[in-house]
Amino acid sequence: MVRGGSLRSEPSYSSYREPLHEKTFFYYLLLILVITALSISIFALYNVYQLRNSLAPATISVNDFLAKLTAHPEMKNYVGVAPLNIIQVNNNNLANLQAQINGLDSSYIGSFIIQYTDAIVIYDYNNDIIKGNVNLQQPQQAALPGDLFTKLYKHPELQGLENEQPIVGQFDENSLNTLKQQFPDVYANAKVNDYLLRYQTRLIVYDYNADAIVNALALG
């Protein structure tokens, strides 16, 4: 028996509160964050891929490139002949090349310009198509002085070539002007009546009267 009044029971309150990670909106928020992170990662990966392609394009074997090029009937005379230069047309050099080659437009981007001593070829390697072929006027064939090779082979630039038979021509004004326009670095110092000798591995510009090698260019 309890004195002093009746016994009253106190109301009970639960102290449990639902954690944040159990709330429904938390899962929606988490899903949004995952999707956002994934999108950013994909975008970054794509940018890296694009940058890698622009800075380090697929490597092309020179031997395979020249083999495919010279497999075309119009290029059969260039089998085994190393070109002077190979340039791939891109957005950066297109304007400069257009100033040198008529008819070159954006459709040629990705193609290659191959320079030989007597021709310029535009080649689409990926599709194996020759898109242009310009023959350059060659120095005229001329009767050679009897002592030409005797004098020539005294120069160190010709050592090792004594047993080869070169293609020989002599510059006239027209042929020299054409070659200077197309290959200014090679023929800048050449003069009318100088001799051009093309060996398998070397190109020689020779001033017979002065007995001087004007230029000696390694081919390949």
FENRA-V13074 format. One line per field, one symbol per residue. phi: phi as a letter, one per 40 degrees, with the letter a starting at -180 (. if undefined). psi: psi as a letter, one per 30 degrees, with the letter a starting at -180 (. if undefined). burial: b if it has 16 or more other ideal C-beta (glycine too) atoms within 10 Angstrom, else e. A space follows every 50 residues. Layout:
phi = ???
psi = ???
burial = ???
This chain:
phi = .bcghccbcccbbcccbccccccccccccccccccccccccccccccccc cccccbcdcbccccdcccccccdcbccbcgccccabbccaccbdcccccb bcgcbccccgcbbbbbcbabbbbccccfbccaabccccdccaccdcbdcc cccccccbcgbcccbccbabcbccccccccccbcccbdbcbdgcbbbbcc babbbbccccfbccabbcbg
psi = kklgllkkkkkkkkgkkkleffkefeeeeeeeeeeeeeeeeeeeeeeeee eeeefilkkkkeeeeeeeeffkefgffgkfkklelkkkklfegeeeeeff jkfkafffkflkjkklfglkkkkjeeghkjfkjjkkklkkklkkkfgefe eegfkffgkfgfgljlkklkkleeeeeeeeeeieeegegllkflkkkjle gkkkkkjeefhkjekjkkj.
burial = eeeeeeeeeeeeeeeeeeeeeeeeeeeeeeeeeeeeeeeeeeeeeeeeee eeeeeeeeeeeeeebbeebbeeeebeebeebebbebeebeeeeeeeeeee eeebeeebeebbbbbbbbbbbbbbeeeeebeeeeebebbeeeeeeeeebe ebeeeeebeebeeeebebbbbeeebbebbbebbeebbeebeeebbbbbbe ebbbbbebeeeeebbebeee
